[in-house]
């Protein structure tokens, strides 16, 4: 059964001719809270979607972790590194690699790349894109043949396709009587890779690890060992304990977050700042709720005095206006949550529709790695936003309700 305070508080929410302006302000407060909650849910969901999609894209091409010897220990074999990760439950596979910078030239076009020497069989176990190349496959790389697989966008920029030859120019040249002469070597393109990550597709060049060792005069040495982890999302904790303490000065290890740490830190900081900024929208709506309740208390002075003379306690008067403000805050929060979840769940389709309508692209794949607007609605974020909104609405009722409870019946009815 509804209590007297609840019934009166709900009745005060309904507009009449003489308090229509007050109810209009209450309606604006509800709309403000709803808009703030909706905007906050949509923005956080989009930022969560960006983090999730970009992380997924990076993990499909980047090594989950890398292991290698510090400089001065290149006489060690990569098999010695592999022994460190054997029987480690968190390490699913490993593959040696050689990596260094180079220039690729073809028909007057020159592009800077990172040459990566791989073991075709083992590399397929640590990366996902090897099973779905645009053309060719890793096993087309034969030792001694100096074959190469290029990123699709890199191949397009150079104007080459499968079967064409490109010239690789290494940074370390040959010393001759005429001075330093760049070292050149022709490679045959045997495959094309399309990872959908702009930086990778424009700079990736894969060759057989033996050919890379010859190209960079490394002998039997390698740059390191690439690892595939069972839980790459928690890579920093998974790599703990792989390298024994006695080898810390000889062997280095780093996970995929090492190279991308600055990016994810920037996204996380931006997410926090956007949360604070958009939270101010809800706070402003809560202040509007304060003003509407103060006006309601002022207008209902006579009603409050009559209720007090009939035996209603000051606490009961407080509950009337707290219920009135809390219901307004609840309605705004509920509407905002419903609209926010619906909009966030369909934001990709909505943006895609407007992109087709206007012929423009909002998301630049050269910057964001993806060409669509992702969204990931997390219930924890929605719950936190709703709780904060309800808390602000409740806090907004305290002062007007306290002021109403302090009303003296004799003073309020003096001029009635």
N, C-alpha and C positions, 0 to 999 in steps of 0.2 A: 504493500500500500504506500502511495506517495505521501510524504510528510507535508505539513503545512508550508514549511520554508521552501521546499522544492517546488510545490505548486505555485506559490507566489513568485519565485524566481523565474520559472518558465513563463508565467503570465506576463511578467515585465518585458520579456523578449518580444512580445507581439506588439506591433505598431498600432497606435491610435492617432487621431487627428492632431491632438495637442502635443504628442511626443514623437511625431513622425521624424523630425530631424535627428532626435537622439537615436532612434532605431536605424536611421540611415547611416549614422556614424558606426553603429554596431555592425551593420551589414558590411561597411567598408573594412572594418577590422577583421571580420571573418574572411572576406575576400583577400585582404592583405596576408593573413596567416596562410591561407590556402595557396596563394601564389608563391610565398616564400618557401613553404614546404615542398611544393611541386618543383620549383627551380632547383632547390638543394638536392632533391632526389635525382633529378635528371642529370645535373652536372656531375654529381659523385658517381652515378652509374656510367656515364660516358667516360669519365676518367678511369674508373675501374676497368671498363671495357678496353680502353687504350692500353693500360698496363697488362692486362691478360693477353690481348692479341699480340702485342709487340713482344712480350715475353715468349709466347708460343712460337712466333716467327723466328726470334733469335735462337731459341733452343733447337729449332729444326736445322739450323745451319752452323751455329757456333758450338764448339766443344763444351760439354758440361764442365769439364775440368782439364787442366793441362799439367804435365809433370815433366821436369827436365833437370839436367845438371847445370850448375853455375859455370861461368866461364873458367877455363882452366881444367875442366874435367871432361873434355870432349873425347878423351881416349876411352871413356867408358862406352859400353854398348847399350843400345836401347833395350836389349833383352834383360839387362840388369835392372832397368827401371820397371820392366814388366813383372819381375819377381816381387817387387814391392806391393803390387796391387793384386797379385794372385791370392785366391781364397778370401778376398775382401767382399763381404756380401753386398756392400753398397756399390761396387764396381761391376757393371754388367759386361763391359768389353773395353778393349784398349787397342790403339793403333799408333805406330810411329809416324812422324812427319818431319819434313824439312820446310822451313819457311824463310823467305827473304824477298827483298824488293827487287823490281826489275822494270824495264820499259818494253812494251810490245810495239812493234812497228809493222805497218803493211800499207803499201800504196800511198805513202806520204802521211798517213795517220799514225800518231804516236800516243800511247796511253800508259800511265803508270799503273802497275799492278803489284799484287803480292803473289809470287810463285809459291805454290804449296806442293811439295813432293809427298805423295801418299803411297801406301801399299794398297792396291786396288781391292784385294780381298778383305783385309782387315778394316779398311776405311768404311766399307758398307755396313759394318757392325756398329759404328759410332755416330754416323750421320743418317738422316732420314731421306734427304733429297737424292741420294745415289740410286734409289730404286725407281725414280720417276724423272729421268733426264729428258730434255726436249729431244735430243738426238744422242745416240751412242750410249755407252755405259762405262763404268769404271774399269772393267776388265779389258777394255780396248786399249788401255795404256800398257804398252809393252816395254820392258826394260831394254835400253839400248836403241830404241826406235825414235826416241825424242818426240813422242806424241804429246798433245796437250788438249785439255778440255777447258773451254772458256765460258764465262757468264754470258747469257744471251744478249744482254744490252751491250756488253763489252764487244762481243763479236759484231753486233750491228754497227757500233761506232767505228770499228776498224774495217768494216766491209768485208768480213770473211765468213765462210761457212765451212761445213765439214769437208775435209779433203784439201782445203787451202793451207798455205804455209804462212807462218808469221815469224818475224825475227825477234828474238829475245836479246835484250841488251842488259848486261849485268852491271851493277855499280862498281865492282872491282875490275879494273882493266889490266892489260898486259903492259909491262914496262919494256919499251923498245928504244933503240938509239934515237928515234924521232920523238920520243916522249911517251906519255901514257896513251895507250890505244884501247878503246872500249872493246870488251869481249862480246862477240856476236855469235848467236847460234840459231839456226832455223828449226822450228818445230812444226809438226803437221797437226792441224786441228782434227780431232777424231770425235768430238762430242760437244754439246751445248747444255748449259745448266740454267734453269729458270727457278729462282727461289722466291721471287716476289719481294725481296728486300733490295732496295735500290743500290745501296752501297756494295752489297755482295755481287749482284748481277753486273755491276759496272767495274768490278776490280778483281774478280775471282779468276784464277788460272791454275789448273791442276795438271800435274805431270807425274810420271812414275818416280818414286823416291830414289831409285838408283840414278835416274837421269838428273834429278835435282842435286844429288850429291856430287855428280861429275860437274855439273854446271857451276856449283859454288865451291868446288874443290874441298869438299868436306871429308873425303875418304869414306869410312864406315860410320862416321858420327851422324847424329840426327839433332834436330832442334828440340825435340821433346816427344812426349807421349800424350796422345789425346785419350780422354776417358769418357765413357758413357756411364752415368750414374743411375741408380734405381729411382731416386727421387731428386731430380735436378732443381725443383723449386726450393729445396732446402740444401742446396749444394754447399754453402759455407760450413754447415755443421757436418755434412757427410764426408768432407775431405779431411776433417780432423782425425788425426791418428794414422793416416795412410803413410806418412813419412816418419820413421822412427826419430827420436830425439837426437841420437848420435849422428844422424845424417842431415840434420837441419842446415848445416853450413855447406853441404855439398849438393843437396837436391832442393829445388824450389817446386812449389805447387800452388796453383791458383784456380779459382772456379770462374764460371761464365760471368758472374756479377763484377769481376775485377775490371774488365774492359768497359762495362756498361754502367758502372756504379754512379758516375756523375749524372747520367741521363735519368736513372730511376730515382736518385735523390732529388733531382730537380722536379720530377713529376710529383713525388710525394710532398715536397714543399709547396708546390702549386696547388695540390689537392687540399692541403691544410688551409692555405690562405683563401682559396675560394670558399671553403666551408665557413670560415670566419666572416668573410664579406657577405655571403648570402644569408648567413645567420642574422645579420643586421636587418634584413628585410622582415624577418619574423619578429625581431625586437621592436622595430618601428610599428608593426601591426599591433603588438602587445601594448605599446604606449597609446595607440589609438583606442585600445580597449579600456585603458585607464581613464582616458578623457570621457569616453561614453558612459562609464560607470559613475564617474564623478558627477556628470550631468544628471544621471538617473537618480543618484542620491539627493542631489539638490532639488530635483523636481518632486521627489517622493517624500519630502520632509513631513508633510501632513500625514501621509499614509504610515510612515514609520512611527510618528508620535501616537497615532491611534492604535497601532499594533502594540506599542509599548504599554499603553494604558490598559489594553486588554490582557496583558500578562506575558507578552512575548519578551524573552530575555535579550540582552545585548548580543549574546552569542547567537541567538536565533536570527537576529537582524543581520549579523555578519554572514550567516550561512545563506540568507536570501540572495545577497549580492555576489557572494562567492560562487553560488550555483549559477547565477545569471552569467557571470564572466566565464566560468569554467565550461558551461555549455557552448558559449560562443567560441571559445578556444578549441573545444572538442570538435565542433562542426567544421571549423576552418582546417584543423589538422586532418580530419577524416577526408574532407573533400580534396585537400592537397595531396594526401597519400594515394588516394584512388587515381587522381589525374596524373600524379607524378609517376606512379608505377606503370600506368597505361602508356604514357608518353615515352618514358624511358625504354619500355619493352619494344616500342615500334619506331624509335627515333631513326634507326637506320633506313627503314622503308620510307619514312617521311622525308628525310634529307635526300634520299635517292630520287624520290618523285620530283622534288624541286630542282635537283641537278638536271634531270632530264627535261624539265619544263623550261629552265633558263639556259641550258647548254653550258653550264659552268661546273667546275669541280671544286668543292669546298675543301676536301682532304687532298693534300699534295703528297703523293707517295715518295717523292724525293726527300721529304722532311720526316714524315710519320711512318714510313715503311709499309703503310697500307693505303688503299684508295677508297675506303668506305668508313662510315662512322659506326664504331662498335659500341655496345652497351652491355653492361653486366650489373643487373639489379641484385644487390646483396641484402638479404633480410636484416642482417645486423645493422647496416647503414640506415635502412628504412625505420627500424625500431628505434635507433638512437635519435634520428631526426624527429620522429613522432614524440618521443619522451621529452626531448628538449623543448619542442613546441608547446606541449601540454604544461610543462613546468613553467615556461615563461608566461603562458596565459594564466596559470594559477597565481604566480607572483604578482601579476598585474591586478588581481582582484583584492589583494591584501589591504592596500591603503584605502581605496574607496569603501570597502566593507568595514574597516576599522572606523572610518569617519562616520559611516552610517550608524554604527553601534554607539557612538558618542553623542548622538542626537538626544537633546533633552526635550521631552514631550511638551512641557510648559512653554519653552521658548519657541518651539516649532508651531504651536497652536495659538500663539499670542495674537497674530494678525489674521487668523482664519475666521 
